[in-house]
Amino acid sequence: MDPTTPRQFDNAYYQNLKNGKGLFNSDQVLFTDSRSRGTVNLFASNNGAFRQAFVTAITKLGRVGALTGNQGEIRRDCSRVN
């Protein structure tokens, strides 16, 4: 979602938002909305803070249990039921 450095994992996405270059309106709202502007400013100016927040979020996501068996299924193709 970052046209300036599409092959790098960095905070350019947030820098783009500060410069009014969000890819979608829904992205740009992260900067124009006062409730999330502080986070955008922090991540835009501090790549380390962005990376640490990402690690924390992805670790939490990894704790979400996948439903299998009668509870659910892991799809081979996300666009269709197995």
BELHU-V594550 format. One record per residue. RES is the residue in three letters. SS is DSSP state (a for helix, b for strand, c for the rest). Layout:
[[RES:SS] [RES:SS]]
This chain:
[[MET:c] [ASP:c] [PRO:c] [THR:c] [THR:c] [PRO:c] [ARG:c] [GLN:c] [PHE:c] [ASP:c] [ASN:c] [ALA:a] [TYR:a] [TYR:a] [GLN:a] [ASN:a] [LEU:a] [LYS:a] [ASN:c] [GLY:c] [LYS:c] [GLY:c] [LEU:c] [PHE:c] [ASN:a] [SER:a] [ASP:a] [GLN:a] [VAL:a] [LEU:a] [PHE:a] [THR:a] [ASP:c] [SER:a] [ARG:a] [SER:a] [ARG:a] [GLY:a] [THR:a] [VAL:a] [ASN:a] [LEU:a] [PHE:a] [ALA:a] [SER:a] [ASN:c] [ASN:a] [GLY:a] [ALA:a] [PHE:a] [ARG:a] [GLN:a] [ALA:a] [PHE:a] [VAL:a] [THR:a] [ALA:a] [ILE:a] [THR:a] [LYS:a] [LEU:a] [GLY:a] [ARG:c] [VAL:c] [GLY:c] [ALA:c] [LEU:c] [THR:c] [GLY:a] [ASN:a] [GLN:a] [GLY:c] [GLU:c] [ILE:c] [ARG:c] [ARG:c] [ASP:c] [CYS:c] [SER:c] [ARG:c] [VAL:c] [ASN:c]]
